[in-house]
Amino acid sequence: MSNKGENADSRRERRVGTRSPRTQAQRDAVTVEIGYALASAAFVAAVAFGVVAGPALFLELSHGTVRALVTSGGGLATALFALRVATVLYRFHHEAAPQPSQPGRTSPDS
């Protein structure tokens, strides 16, 4: 119990009540967007790894060079994977901003 006489449940109910619950369509859209973000990031990472580490498969290179190519390809792939997921989800979050309730109106005062 807090100093104001409220318990944790009443504070939680008040906090939850301030946001409207998501509809099933919104939850589905988030799920699809996460799947898209992961799949496209995996593709980008695989292509980047192939471009950097690919020469190690087709050229006769020293062991140190092969190791350097594979290591740098893995690092680049990891970085691009994380960047792609973050970019897609960030863009989705900002495009999903609430629309005006009346079409053609941009603010409540208009």
C-alpha positions in Angstrom: 0.0 0.0 0.0 1.3 3.5 -0.8 1.2 6.6 1.3 -1.9 7.7 -0.5 -4.0 4.7 0.5 -3.8 3.1 -3.0 -2.8 -0.4 -3.5 -0.8 -1.7 -6.6 -4.0 -3.1 -8.3 -5.7 0.3 -8.3 -2.7 2.0 -9.7 -2.3 -0.7 -12.4 -6.0 -0.4 -13.4 -5.6 3.4 -13.8 -2.5 3.0 -15.9 -4.0 0.3 -18.1 -7.2 2.3 -18.5 -5.4 5.2 -20.1 -4.6 3.2 -23.3 -7.2 1.7 -25.5 -6.8 -2.1 -25.9 -5.4 -3.2 -29.3 -7.8 -4.9 -31.7 -7.1 -8.3 -33.2 -6.2 -6.6 -36.5 -3.6 -4.4 -34.8 -2.0 -7.4 -33.0 -2.0 -9.3 -36.3 -0.3 -6.4 -38.1 2.4 -6.2 -35.4 3.0 -10.0 -35.7 3.3 -9.8 -39.5 5.6 -6.8 -39.3 7.9 -8.6 -36.9 8.0 -11.6 -39.2 8.8 -9.4 -42.1 11.5 -7.6 -40.2 13.2 -10.8 -39.2 12.9 -12.5 -42.7 14.1 -9.4 -44.6 17.0 -8.9 -42.1 18.0 -12.6 -42.5 18.1 -12.1 -46.2 20.1 -8.9 -46.0 22.6 -10.5 -43.6 23.0 -13.6 -45.7 23.7 -11.5 -48.8 26.2 -9.4 -47.0 28.0 -12.4 -45.6 28.1 -14.0 -49.0 29.5 -10.9 -50.6 32.3 -10.6 -48.0 33.1 -14.2 -47.3 32.2 -15.6 -50.8 35.7 -15.2 -52.2 37.0 -17.5 -49.5 35.1 -20.3 -51.2 36.2 -19.7 -54.8 39.8 -18.4 -54.5 42.8 -20.1 -53.0 43.6 -17.8 -50.1 45.8 -18.2 -47.0 44.2 -19.5 -43.8 44.5 -16.1 -42.2 42.8 -14.3 -45.1 39.9 -16.8 -45.1 39.5 -16.4 -41.4 39.6 -12.6 -41.7 36.9 -12.7 -44.5 34.6 -15.0 -42.6 35.0 -13.0 -39.4 34.4 -9.6 -41.0 31.5 -11.1 -43.0 29.9 -12.4 -39.8 30.4 -9.1 -38.1 28.9 -7.2 -41.0 26.0 -9.6 -41.3 25.2 -9.3 -37.6 25.3 -5.5 -37.7 23.1 -5.3 -40.8 20.6 -7.8 -39.3 20.2 -5.7 -36.2 20.0 -2.5 -38.2 17.4 -3.9 -40.6 15.2 -5.2 -37.8 15.4 -1.8 -35.9 14.7 0.2 -39.1 11.7 -1.8 -40.2 10.1 -1.9 -36.7 10.8 1.8 -36.1 9.2 2.8 -39.4 6.2 0.6 -38.7 5.8 2.2 -35.2 5.8 5.7 -36.7 3.5 4.9 -39.6 1.0 3.3 -37.3 0.3 6.6 -35.6 -3.4 7.3 -35.0 -5.2 9.0 -37.8 -7.6 11.9 -37.4 -11.1 10.8 -36.5 -12.6 12.7 -39.3 -11.1 12.3 -42.8 -9.7 15.5 -44.2 -9.2 17.0 -40.8 -5.6 17.4 -39.4 -6.3 18.7 -36.0 -9.3 19.0 -33.6 -9.4 22.8 -34.2 -10.0 22.7 -37.9 
